[in-house]
Amino acid sequence: MASKDTKSVTEGNSRGIPRAPFVSDVEQHIGGPDAEVEPVLRSFQDAIAKYRYMENNLNQRRSGLEEKIPDIKKTLAMVEFLQERRDAKAGGSSSVDDDDLEDDGDSSSKSIKATFELNDTLYAEAELEDTDSVYLWLGANVMLSYKLPEAIELLRSKLAMAEKNLSSLVDDLEYLKEQVTIMEVNTARVYNWDVKRRREKREKEEGSKS
C-alpha cells in the first residue's frame, strides 16, 4: 500500500499495473473540510472499473493458458516418445515397453497405432510410420515440419514460456484483487467521513437554532 495520500498513482507492479493509493487522511485527500466528495467517489469508482476490466482480460488469458499448457505437455510427451523409440532402435537404452507397441512381424520396425480426436465425440485411428520428423501446429493455420530433436526443443521452450506467463498472470490477478480492495476501502472511508460531516453540520445548525 502507498504510504502517502496522492490523487495520481505513480507506482505500479513490475508489469505496469498502477498501485492504488490508500487514503489515510480523508479531509486532506479531498481538499479540505468543505470540499465535495462526489468527484472523489466517482474517481474511485472509475479506478475500480479499470481494475475490474484488467482483471477480466487477465482471467481470459489465464483460461487460455490453462487450456494450452496440457496440450503442449501431451504433444511434447508424444514427440519425446518417438525420439526415445528411435534412440532405442539405434542401439541405445530406452524405457519404452515393446509390449505397448503394435508388432507388424519385424521387431526392428514396429508400427504405432494412435487414436486422434477429430471432434468432441469423433475419433479416428491411424498408424504412424517410422519417421525422424513431425509436423507441429504453430497457430493461425500454420503447420511446419521439424526434426524430432528440434521439435522437442521448441515444445520445451513453449512450455516453459507458457508456465512462466501463467505464473505472472496469477501474480497480477492477486495484485489486482489487492488494489480493488484498497479502492473499496477508500470509498467506504470517504463515504463514512461525509456522513459524519453532514451529521455534525446538521447537529450544529440545530443547536444554533435552539
KOLMARMAR-152215 format. One record per residue (C-alpha): x, y, z. Coordinates in pm, 1 decimal. Example, Ala and Ser with C-alpha at 12.3 -4.5 7.8 and 13.67 -1.06 7.14 Angstrom:
<<1230.0, -450.0, 780.0>>
<<1367.0, -106.0, 714.0>>
***
This chain:
<<0.0, 0.0, 0.0>>
<<111.9, 358.7, -61.1>>
<<237.8, 537.0, 248.3>>
<<122.2, 880.8, 130.5>>
<<-213.3, 1008.9, 8.3>>
<<-197.9, 1100.8, -357.0>>
<<-458.6, 1169.2, -623.1>>
<<-237.0, 1036.4, -900.5>>
<<-97.4, 687.7, -894.6>>
<<274.8, 691.0, -969.3>>
<<366.4, 340.5, -861.7>>
<<286.9, 0.7, -1005.8>>
<<396.4, -358.2, -1015.5>>
<<671.5, -489.6, -1240.2>>
<<429.4, -527.1, -1532.6>>
<<294.9, -173.5, -1515.0>>
<<-34.4, -220.5, -1330.9>>
<<-79.9, 100.5, -1124.4>>
<<-89.5, 81.6, -748.9>>
<<-395.6, 218.3, -572.7>>
<<-329.3, 495.4, -317.0>>
<<-453.8, 428.9, 35.2>>
<<-639.3, 728.9, 178.6>>
<<-531.4, 763.1, 540.0>>
<<-647.4, 1126.4, 579.9>>
<<-979.7, 1176.2, 402.1>>
<<-1007.3, 1550.1, 465.6>>
<<-662.7, 1616.5, 325.3>>
<<-724.9, 1388.3, 29.5>>
<<-1047.6, 1553.7, -84.1>>
<<-908.5, 1905.6, -37.3>>
<<-1049.5, 2039.4, 289.1>>
<<-1342.6, 2014.2, 533.1>>
<<-1587.4, 2177.9, 290.8>>
<<-1480.7, 2002.3, -29.3>>
<<-1723.9, 1795.1, -232.9>>
<<-1683.6, 1418.3, -205.7>>
<<-1879.3, 1324.4, -520.0>>
<<-1589.3, 1382.9, -763.0>>
<<-1358.9, 1179.7, -539.2>>
<<-1606.9, 894.2, -511.1>>
<<-1655.7, 895.5, -889.9>>
<<-1279.0, 878.1, -942.6>>
<<-1263.7, 581.7, -703.8>>
<<-1541.0, 402.8, -893.0>>
<<-1363.5, 472.0, -1223.8>>
<<-1043.1, 324.2, -1082.1>>
<<-1227.6, 15.0, -958.0>>
<<-1390.2, -27.9, -1301.5>>
<<-1048.6, -11.0, -1470.3>>
<<-905.2, -269.1, -1231.4>>
<<-1205.8, -495.8, -1295.3>>
<<-1157.1, -457.8, -1669.9>>
<<-790.8, -557.0, -1640.3>>
<<-888.9, -846.8, -1415.1>>
<<-1138.0, -978.9, -1672.7>>
<<-877.4, -958.6, -1950.6>>
<<-616.0, -1138.9, -1742.9>>
<<-866.6, -1407.9, -1643.9>>
<<-936.8, -1473.1, -2012.3>>
<<-564.3, -1502.0, -2083.3>>
<<-524.4, -1730.0, -1781.6>>
<<-802.3, -1959.3, -1904.9>>
<<-636.8, -1975.6, -2246.3>>
<<-301.6, -2075.3, -2097.6>>
<<-460.4, -2331.4, -1865.1>>
<<-610.0, -2498.0, -2173.4>>
<<-293.3, -2461.7, -2381.4>>
<<-38.3, -2598.1, -2133.3>>
<<-186.3, -2952.6, -2109.6>>
<<-193.8, -2970.2, -2491.5>>
<<172.8, -2870.5, -2509.4>>
<<260.9, -3131.7, -2247.2>>
<<77.3, -3405.8, -2436.2>>
<<243.9, -3311.7, -2764.0>>
<<585.4, -3295.7, -2600.2>>
<<536.9, -3636.4, -2437.2>>
<<446.8, -3789.2, -2774.5>>
<<744.8, -3636.7, -2955.6>>
<<979.5, -3745.4, -2676.1>>
<<833.5, -4095.2, -2706.2>>
<<906.4, -4100.9, -3079.1>>
<<1261.4, -3979.6, -3020.0>>
<<1317.6, -4233.7, -2744.9>>
<<1192.4, -4509.7, -2970.6>>
<<1432.6, -4407.5, -3247.1>>
<<1719.7, -4395.4, -2998.1>>
<<1629.7, -4747.3, -2884.6>>
<<1634.8, -4874.3, -3244.3>>
<<1975.7, -4714.0, -3289.1>>
<<2110.2, -4930.1, -3008.6>>
<<2061.3, -4704.7, -2708.4>>
<<1874.9, -4789.9, -2390.2>>
<<1509.5, -4698.2, -2361.4>>
<<1223.7, -4718.9, -2117.4>>
<<976.9, -4785.0, -2398.6>>
<<785.4, -5107.1, -2337.8>>
<<771.6, -5307.3, -2661.2>>
<<453.4, -5474.0, -2539.4>>
<<277.2, -5139.1, -2575.0>>
<<357.8, -5122.1, -2948.4>>
<<182.1, -5297.6, -3232.4>>
<<408.7, -5563.3, -3382.6>>
<<398.4, -5599.4, -3762.7>>
<<631.6, -5902.3, -3757.9>>
<<958.7, -5712.9, -3768.4>>
<<1081.7, -5618.5, -3423.3>>
<<1314.9, -5358.8, -3573.0>>
<<1030.8, -5164.0, -3733.2>>
<<729.4, -5187.7, -3506.3>>
<<443.0, -4960.2, -3602.4>>
<<249.7, -4729.4, -3374.1>>
<<-125.6, -4716.2, -3376.8>>
<<-273.6, -4398.9, -3233.7>>
<<-619.8, -4254.8, -3186.1>>
<<-673.6, -3891.3, -3284.1>>
<<-954.9, -3668.2, -3164.8>>
<<-1121.8, -3505.1, -3465.5>>
<<-1407.5, -3350.8, -3269.6>>
<<-1554.9, -3363.6, -2920.1>>
<<-1704.4, -3707.0, -2979.4>>
<<-1532.9, -3811.2, -3303.5>>
<<-1207.7, -4008.6, -3308.4>>
<<-1002.5, -4173.3, -3581.7>>
<<-735.6, -4442.3, -3564.1>>
<<-414.7, -4405.0, -3761.4>>
<<-89.5, -4595.5, -3799.3>>
<<223.8, -4386.5, -3760.1>>
<<515.2, -4460.8, -3986.7>>
<<866.8, -4461.9, -3852.7>>
<<997.7, -4108.4, -3907.9>>
<<1259.1, -3866.6, -3781.6>>
<<1034.9, -3560.3, -3816.5>>
<<694.9, -3434.8, -3702.4>>
<<454.1, -3159.1, -3802.1>>
<<355.4, -2905.6, -3538.0>>
<<72.1, -2655.2, -3542.3>>
<<207.6, -2306.1, -3473.4>>
<<-125.9, -2127.6, -3481.6>>
<<-309.2, -1919.7, -3744.9>>
<<-344.5, -2231.1, -3965.0>>
<<33.8, -2269.1, -3986.6>>
<<196.4, -2613.4, -3966.8>>
<<569.3, -2672.9, -4004.3>>
<<786.3, -2980.7, -4016.7>>
<<1057.1, -3026.8, -3753.0>>
<<1317.1, -3289.9, -3685.3>>
<<1239.2, -3468.2, -3359.2>>
<<1517.9, -3302.3, -3154.3>>
<<1417.9, -2958.0, -3287.6>>
<<1053.2, -3026.0, -3211.5>>
<<1138.2, -3130.6, -2855.6>>
<<1346.5, -2816.8, -2802.9>>
<<1068.7, -2595.5, -2943.3>>
<<796.1, -2757.3, -2735.2>>
<<1001.5, -2740.2, -2415.9>>
<<1065.7, -2372.1, -2483.3>>
<<696.0, -2305.6, -2545.2>>
<<600.0, -2498.1, -2232.8>>
<<846.7, -2306.5, -2016.0>>
<<724.7, -1973.9, -2156.4>>
<<357.5, -2065.1, -2111.1>>
<<415.2, -2173.8, -1749.9>>
<<611.0, -1854.9, -1680.8>>
<<333.0, -1641.9, -1830.9>>
<<71.0, -1828.5, -1629.3>>
<<265.1, -1766.8, -1308.9>>
<<290.3, -1396.2, -1393.2>>
<<-83.4, -1379.8, -1463.6>>
<<-164.3, -1540.6, -1129.8>>
<<58.0, -1284.3, -954.4>>
<<-105.9, -998.6, -1146.4>>
<<-454.8, -1120.6, -1058.9>>
<<-365.5, -1134.1, -690.0>>
<<-218.2, -784.8, -718.6>>
<<-535.0, -655.0, -887.3>>
<<-753.8, -801.3, -613.0>>
<<-544.3, -613.7, -357.8>>
<<-583.1, -285.6, -548.4>>
<<-960.7, -330.0, -580.1>>
<<-981.8, -395.1, -205.9>>
<<-781.8, -77.7, -134.6>>
<<-1010.9, 131.8, -355.1>>
<<-1322.5, -18.0, -195.2>>
<<-1182.9, 66.1, 149.1>>
<<-1107.0, 420.0, 27.9>>
<<-1463.3, 453.4, -99.1>>
<<-1606.3, 340.0, 235.3>>
<<-1377.8, 574.1, 430.6>>
<<-1470.2, 879.0, 221.7>>
<<-1841.3, 793.7, 230.2>>
<<-1842.0, 742.3, 609.3>>
<<-1644.9, 1063.2, 658.6>>
<<-1900.5, 1253.7, 452.9>>
<<-2190.4, 1103.6, 650.5>>
<<-2022.3, 1204.8, 975.5>>
<<-1952.4, 1555.0, 842.3>>
<<-2314.3, 1603.2, 735.2>>
<<-2443.2, 1479.1, 1069.1>>
<<-2214.3, 1711.7, 1264.7>>
<<-2313.1, 2002.4, 1042.1>>
<<-2683.1, 1927.0, 1092.9>>
<<-2640.6, 1896.6, 1469.3>>
<<-2452.1, 2226.0, 1475.3>>
<<-2728.2, 2401.1, 1280.1>>
<<-2998.3, 2257.7, 1509.1>>
<<-2800.8, 2365.9, 1816.1>>
<<-2767.1, 2720.5, 1688.6>>
<<-3145.5, 2745.1, 1636.3>>
<<-3233.6, 2634.8, 1987.4>>
***
